[in-house]
Amino acid sequence: MTNIDQIIDYSAYRAGRYVPGLAAVSAMGSELYADPLRPGQKIAASTEWPAIPLTHQSLEPSAPKLDPYTQDGVYEIVWSIPMRLWVAKAPIDQIRRLLLPYYIGYLAAFGPDTRLGGLCQKSRIAGFAIANAPNGDWAWLQIMLSVTEVIDFE
């Protein structure tokens, strides 16, 4: 079956370990991975809103794209996992300046491990976007992580 739960938590682990300047990470909360920013604890489950600025969240993806990989029940599944780096709401030009170093930070964190610890066939940062949350005092840098798994359903 799919490793998507592990992949989501591993992405939070990887961000916390390799993206400089993060204050906290959260994801599915499967308790499979140690939290690199809170020694002795596991990665926590994400909540709707972060508790502190510079919190990384790895969130559940929407429906994946499916393609037959072979003719005997093997499929290629492509997930788009949204990851968010939360900051305090501010004018968009200030948010852009604040988040600028994190583009390279995320690329450097995820570029060397395209198989995400062997959990998938390939992964890549597929894009970035900046947005103010519609409610609350938050804004975020959204990082889309494209992950490909090959699953045999037979």
RAKAZI-V964619 format. One record per run of one state. SS is the DSSP state (H for helix, E for strand, C for the rest). FROM is the first residue (numbers start at 0). LEN is the number of residues. If there is no record, write none. Layout:
((SS FROM LEN) (SS FROM LEN))
//
This chain:
((C 0 3) (H 3 15) (C 18 5) (E 23 4) (C 27 6) (E 33 1) (C 34 7) (E 41 1) (C 42 1) (E 43 2) (C 45 9) (E 54 4) (C 58 6) (E 64 4) (C 68 5) (E 73 15) (C 88 3) (H 91 20) (C 111 4) (H 115 3) (C 118 3) (E 121 11) (C 132 5) (E 137 15) (C 152 2))
//
